[in-house]
Amino acid sequence: MAFHTDMSSYTSINQDFEPLMLKLRELLNYFFSLSVPVKLLYIFAFYTVFFTLIYIPIRFVYRAYFDPLSKIPGPKWVLISGSYNKLYWDVLPGKGYGELHSYILKLHQQYGHIVRTGPRWVAINDIELYQEVYKVNSRFAKNPHFYNHPIGNESVAELVNIHEAADRRAAYNPYFSKQAIRKFEEPIQEKVSYFLDRIEAVGDKIPLDRAFRCLMADVITTYSYGKNADALSHPEFHPDVLLAFSVALGSLGFQNTFPITVTCLEWLLDHGLPRFLLPRPVKNTVRFVEECRDIIMALKGKYSKGEKDVHTIFAETFEDDEKSGRKALTYRQLQQDAVLIFSAGADTTAHGLTTLVYHLVQNPHIEEMLLNELKGIMPSPTSEITETVADGLPILTAVIKETLRISQGIPSCLPRDVPAGGVDFLGYHLPATTTLQFPAFTYHNSPDIFPDPTKWDPTRWLVGDTREMEKYWIPFGRGSRICLGLNLAWSELLVTSARLVRRFEMGFAEDFKHEDMEWKAVFIPVTKGRLSIWVKRREE
Ligand code: HEM
């Protein structure tokens, strides 16, 4: 069979393209003749136009209509860019900053129990599914993009590998059991006594939120490192160490989005960058991290010489554990855990106590109920109360539970990833690596479970069957990654609030403004301003 080719058509196509090719060649010649900066400018302009007019719109259409998650309801704007979402909620100052939890609550009210909140993010409002995801030995691991801050990505809280995390926690768990904390009661009582004396001496315009932070910092450092940070003796309750910690906390979103900046800073410091060139907050933060590291390394040195007289929760991490096969922690892991335990132990509990006093002052009838309960056990305003006794008091327990519900514990989303094989939730298939969000804020604000949910009302815990409320009460998280310091925090909350309320009448100071108690979620809740109060010792 013969093939007949019509060569004349090829010739005509070539002729059609010739002017175009010539134009293109001219353009290229022109481009190569430009200086380097102008060339770079052109490249930048080309990419900008390509990304905004072609890549982003095509990707958006795919995400909105063809992606496996596209059937899940939710607003469309969140699909434009995951990176932009991160900037909007965690980095850029503005309406969104620290408010993702409340946005998610609104989305549930609008779209239902499951809602798409980003290209790969799905938020869920269903307590049975929460329990499935946050259970002991769950297959849903912590999300590696969220739990990734250069200052802590090797710490126990940011370990995303389930087995590694279980191993590390096994080293710390014995120090955080109820019995272990009870053995430590004396130093807690001592520090609470000093705290009460200090605020009594100040009397008026006490920045109580800061004083609570100092108290918690002193407890956690004594408990963890066997070394008191001595924050409470600071005249304004604002020592450098806590200032540094606030800076580190405030920069978490930035660190997470631009980790390279911290890596560069570390590299520069290791290679001789003079400290005086750093702005004061950064300098303080660097010093804070280094101090935690030095304390922990000194302890390790002592332990390796057999001097084990100092109590430290790090004892099991200094050497290999032959029985379980666990390796000793590296220098960096130890440093990061030292920083983490300090930070996890100070601000969370302090924010809870701040919220407690803020509401108690506004609800004298609850204060009266609590005081009467306490008077039955603490005969004088300066009486102490043990954790064991305090733990059985119904009104005190109700006040703390309601406070942690309102103050949220950690309001951030604490995201978990769908494991290999995907899952079917609420009628939708969620493929592996979908990131699930279950902020406590959603559950603590369920109106069917907690009627009038924004109202601080401890009496709701005192009537009828509270089992359903307990299920929805998740300030410490649940499952294998539940708060490591839960028993310590509970003990601090009980003892501090009981002794504070028994000893003092309290009121807002003249300079206090309610708007100062508005908070944003910077991982944990951070209030806009100070809880400024006066205290007066109650009569015997
Ligand atoms: C009222 C006080 C506290 C609250 C509401 C609270 C809340 C939480 C929550 C919700 C988590 C889970 C985070 C996640 O899933 O990523 C957590 C983890 C953790 N908490 Fe607390 N916490 C408190 C006090 C403390 C204290 C006093 C310590 C002291 C050691 C502590 C140490 C930790 C650690 C190390 C983790 C990480 C555990 C892991 O990832 O396996 N917390 N906390």
Residues whose N, C-alpha, C, O or C-beta is under 5 A from the ligand:
A	BS01	HEM	V156 A157 I341 A344 G345 T348 T349 G352 G409 I410 L414 I474 P475 F476 G477 S480 R481 I482 C483 L484 G485 L488 A489
